[in-house]
Amino acid sequence: MLDDIGFYTLTDKRAENANSQSNLMRCEILLTPKCNLHCPYCRGLNQKELPLPYVQYVLQLWIDNGLQNIRFSGGEPTLYPYLKSLIKGCKEVGIKRIAISTNGTQTLNYYKALVDLGVNDFSISLDGGCCSTANKMMGIQKDKNKYFDRISKNIQYLSWYNYVTVGAVFNEENINDVYKTILYIDSLNPSDIRIISSAQYNKVLDNLKDLPEGVLNRHPILRYRMNNYKNNRNVRGIKNSDTNKCYLVRDDMAVAGRYHYPCIIYLREGGKPIGVFDDNFRNQRQKWFERHNTHKDLICKNNCLDVCIDYNNKCKGFKKEINSEGNHS
C-alpha cells in the first residue's frame, strides 16, 4: 500500500472509492512567484502573487468539498504576507494535514510559529550534501555561507517534533554528489528523503546501489525510489502497460493564478489549465478525466511520477474488480 510507504494521501480506500464527488484529498495552491533563490532547474512561476480574498475563496470552495490535506507552495510560500493567517484558518476548520513546500531558508523562529499555528508537514529542499554543491544548486553567487547551515539546522530541529521530508533534485551539476548528499540529509534525521532527477535531466539515478541498509530502513520513500531504480524504472514516465487515465484529477489538484491544473507536475511543466477556478471546478475536472489520454499527452507521458502512476494503476485495478462483479463506477 502506498500510504505504508509514506505517501499518506494515496490510500487503498481512496483508490477504491474516489469519484468526482468524493472529498478532496489533496490540494496545492501556489501563493506567490517570489523566491529568494535561483535554482537552475526551476522553471519559475508565470503568475502574479495571489490576493488574499481570492485565496480565501479557493480555500472555502475546497473546504466545502471536504478538503482533507492542503499544501502551500510557490515560489517560496514563506514570502507570502498572509501565510500565517491562512494556516490558522485551515487549522480552525479541522483540515487534517497542513503542509508547506519551502526552501528552508526562513528563520527557525518563523517555522516554529507556523508549527504553532497548525503546520504538521514540511517539505524542505536541499540539493547538496556540502555548502559548495548546495550553493550551486541554489544559484547563490554572493554570501555563500548564508543558507546551507541555516537550512540544515532547520531540518534537524523541525524533524524532532514534526513530519519533515527533504526533497533532493539532481541533474548534471550535482549528480556526482548524489551519494554524499543523501548521507548528509540522513544525518539530519528527517522523516523521509525524496530523490528525483530534474525534468530537464530525467535519468535513472543508478549510482546509489550501495546505500547503507540502515539509511533505507529509516526512509520508506527513499527505499521505494531505490527499488524502482534497481529495476531500471525512472521516477518519471508512463509505460505502455500503465493505465492511460489519471484518476487523481478527480479529488486532487493544483491552483495557480485564476486557474486549476490536473496536478502540480503538469502545471510546472507548462501544461494548459483545465479551466478557470470557480464553483464548477468538479465538473470541469471530471470531463477532463473522461476525455484525457495520458499516453497521448507528452507532459503526462514523460513526467508523471512513479507514485502517481502506481496509484492510478491501483485505481484501474479496483474499477476492473467492481465491473467484474456487475457494478459500474
ChimeraX attribute file (.defattr): number of C-alpha atoms within 10 A of each C-alpha:
attribute: neighborCount
match mode: 1-to-1
recipient: residues
	/A:1	13
	/A:2	18
	/A:3	12
	/A:4	11
	/A:5	16
	/A:6	17
	/A:7	14
	/A:8	12
	/A:9	17
	/A:10	23
	/A:11	15
	/A:12	16
	/A:13	10
	/A:14	17
	/A:15	21
	/A:16	17
	/A:17	12
	/A:18	19
	/A:19	17
	/A:20	17
	/A:21	13
	/A:22	14
	/A:23	19
	/A:24	24
	/A:25	23
	/A:26	20
	/A:27	20
	/A:28	22
	/A:29	22
	/A:30	25
	/A:31	28
	/A:32	25
	/A:33	20
	/A:34	18
	/A:35	18
	/A:36	13
	/A:37	17
	/A:38	16
	/A:39	17
	/A:40	14
	/A:41	18
	/A:42	15
	/A:43	12
	/A:44	15
	/A:45	19
	/A:46	13
	/A:47	16
	/A:48	14
	/A:49	17
	/A:50	17
	/A:51	13
	/A:52	16
	/A:53	9
	/A:54	12
	/A:55	19
	/A:56	13
	/A:57	14
	/A:58	18
	/A:59	19
	/A:60	14
	/A:61	16
	/A:62	21
	/A:63	18
	/A:64	11
	/A:65	16
	/A:66	16
	/A:67	25
	/A:68	18
	/A:69	22
	/A:70	27
	/A:71	20
	/A:72	24
	/A:73	23
	/A:74	24
	/A:75	25
	/A:76	23
	/A:77	23
	/A:78	26
	/A:79	17
	/A:80	22
	/A:81	12
	/A:82	14
	/A:83	17
	/A:84	18
	/A:85	13
	/A:86	17
	/A:87	22
	/A:88	16
	/A:89	16
	/A:90	23
	/A:91	16
	/A:92	11
	/A:93	10
	/A:94	14
	/A:95	17
	/A:96	16
	/A:97	21
	/A:98	24
	/A:99	21
	/A:100	26
	/A:101	23
	/A:102	22
	/A:103	24
	/A:104	24
	/A:105	21
	/A:106	16
	/A:107	12
	/A:108	17
	/A:109	10
	/A:110	12
	/A:111	19
	/A:112	14
	/A:113	12
	/A:114	20
	/A:115	19
	/A:116	12
	/A:117	19
	/A:118	21
	/A:119	25
	/A:120	18
	/A:121	21
	/A:122	26
	/A:123	23
	/A:124	24
	/A:125	22
	/A:126	25
	/A:127	27
	/A:128	27
	/A:129	22
	/A:130	15
	/A:131	15
	/A:132	14
	/A:133	18
	/A:134	21
	/A:135	24
	/A:136	18
	/A:137	23
	/A:138	23
	/A:139	16
	/A:140	18
	/A:141	9
	/A:142	8
	/A:143	8
	/A:144	14
	/A:145	12
	/A:146	13
	/A:147	20
	/A:148	22
	/A:149	13
	/A:150	16
	/A:151	20
	/A:152	19
	/A:153	16
	/A:154	21
	/A:155	27
	/A:156	18
	/A:157	17
	/A:158	21
	/A:159	19
	/A:160	13
	/A:161	10
	/A:162	16
	/A:163	16
	/A:164	24
	/A:165	24
	/A:166	27
	/A:167	20
	/A:168	21
	/A:169	21
	/A:170	26
	/A:171	21
	/A:172	11
	/A:173	13
	/A:174	17
	/A:175	17
	/A:176	12
	/A:177	16
	/A:178	21
	/A:179	16
	/A:180	15
	/A:181	22
	/A:182	23
	/A:183	14
	/A:184	15
	/A:185	23
	/A:186	21
	/A:187	12
	/A:188	18
	/A:189	21
	/A:190	24
	/A:191	21
	/A:192	25
	/A:193	27
	/A:194	20
	/A:195	20
	/A:196	22
	/A:197	20
	/A:198	19
	/A:199	19
	/A:200	11
	/A:201	15
	/A:202	17
	/A:203	19
	/A:204	18
	/A:205	23
	/A:206	13
	/A:207	14
	/A:208	14
	/A:209	12
	/A:210	7
	/A:211	15
	/A:212	10
	/A:213	9
	/A:214	9
	/A:215	18
	/A:216	17
	/A:217	11
	/A:218	16
	/A:219	20
	/A:220	19
	/A:221	24
	/A:222	21
	/A:223	20
	/A:224	17
	/A:225	21
	/A:226	23
	/A:227	13
	/A:228	16
	/A:229	19
	/A:230	15
	/A:231	11
	/A:232	13
	/A:233	18
	/A:234	22
	/A:235	25
	/A:236	23
	/A:237	20
	/A:238	23
	/A:239	13
	/A:240	9
	/A:241	7
	/A:242	15
	/A:243	20
	/A:244	21
	/A:245	19
	/A:246	24
	/A:247	24
	/A:248	23
	/A:249	20
	/A:250	25
	/A:251	24
	/A:252	22
	/A:253	21
	/A:254	24
	/A:255	22
	/A:256	27
	/A:257	20
	/A:258	16
	/A:259	16
	/A:260	24
	/A:261	23
	/A:262	25
	/A:263	21
	/A:264	19
	/A:265	17
	/A:266	17
	/A:267	20
	/A:268	16
	/A:269	13
	/A:270	12
	/A:271	17
	/A:272	12
	/A:273	18
	/A:274	15
	/A:275	16
	/A:276	16
	/A:277	20
	/A:278	14
	/A:279	12
	/A:280	11
	/A:281	18
	/A:282	18
	/A:283	13
	/A:284	18
	/A:285	21
	/A:286	18
	/A:287	14
	/A:288	17
	/A:289	19
	/A:290	11
	/A:291	9
	/A:292	14
	/A:293	15
	/A:294	19
	/A:295	18
	/A:296	10
	/A:297	12
	/A:298	13
	/A:299	18
	/A:300	24
	/A:301	18
	/A:302	16
	/A:303	19
	/A:304	20
	/A:305	17
	/A:306	18
	/A:307	18
	/A:308	19
	/A:309	24
	/A:310	17
	/A:311	21
	/A:312	21
	/A:313	20
	/A:314	21
	/A:315	24
	/A:316	20
	/A:317	15
	/A:318	17
	/A:319	17
	/A:320	14
	/A:321	14
	/A:322	14
	/A:323	12
	/A:324	10
	/A:325	8
	/A:326	7
	/A:327	10
	/A:328	10
	/A:329	11
